[in-house]
Structure formats: structure tokens, C-alpha cells
Amino acid sequence: MFVMPSGLCNFSFVQKWIFEGLCQDAYTEFFIQEQPDLMTSREREYWSRGYYMIKEAVPGFLQGLDVAIFQCGKALNLLKLCNPQVKIAFKLWTSDL
């Protein structure tokens, strides 16, 4: 059985969150979690309570970046909710900026 080093696991979670807005964490290992019942809401509650951080779960090497990481994925998800057809992360990733 192959065991992935914990740092790589965290980078995988962060990468999916930042570039795809995905919070796929069946075992609650990532420091960002979602409220499933609010994921399709278009109310203010989506922004304020749809996602939350577990401060105690933030790895030491991400201390100080946790809020920026949280807000990045959260904003991406709001944009995806407003216009699901636009591939925002793909455009950012391939941009010549």
C-alpha cells in the first residue's frame, strides 16, 4: 500500500481548491470545508456560511496563507455559481498575463 506524504496531500487539496474551487474531502482532512445544503443557494448565506475554515487543521507551512487560500477558492466558487459555463480557472491557468 502506498502512503502519500502529508505535505503532498495538502498541496493536492490546495491546488484543487484554488484552481477548480473543489473541496473534495471525504475524511475532513483539509482545513476548508463546505456546507452541502448551501452549495446551490444564491442567497447571502452562501457567501457567509457556505464554506468555513477549521483553523486548528491549517498545516504549519500554510500559516499566514490560509485566509488568502480560503478566499481564493470561495470567490472562484461564487463566480462559477453565477455563470457555470465559464471555465474561469482554465482561463486563468492558460492566460498570457
C-alpha positions, 0 to 999 in steps of 0.5 A: 500500500502506498502512503502519500506524504502529508505535505503532498496531500495538502498541496493536492487539496490546495491546488484543487481548491484554488484552481477548480474551487473543489473541496473534495474531502471525504475524511475532513482532512483539509482545513476548508470545508463546505456546507452541502445544503448551501452549495446551490443557494444564491442567497447571502448565506452562501457567501457567509456560511457556505464554506468555513475554515477549521483553523486548528487543521491549517498545516504549519507551512500554510500559516499566514496563507490560509485566509488568502487560500480560503478566499481564493477558492470561495470567490472562484466558487461564487463566480462559477455559481453565477455563470457555470459555463465559464471555465474561469480557472482554465482561463486563468491557468492558460492566460498570457498575463 
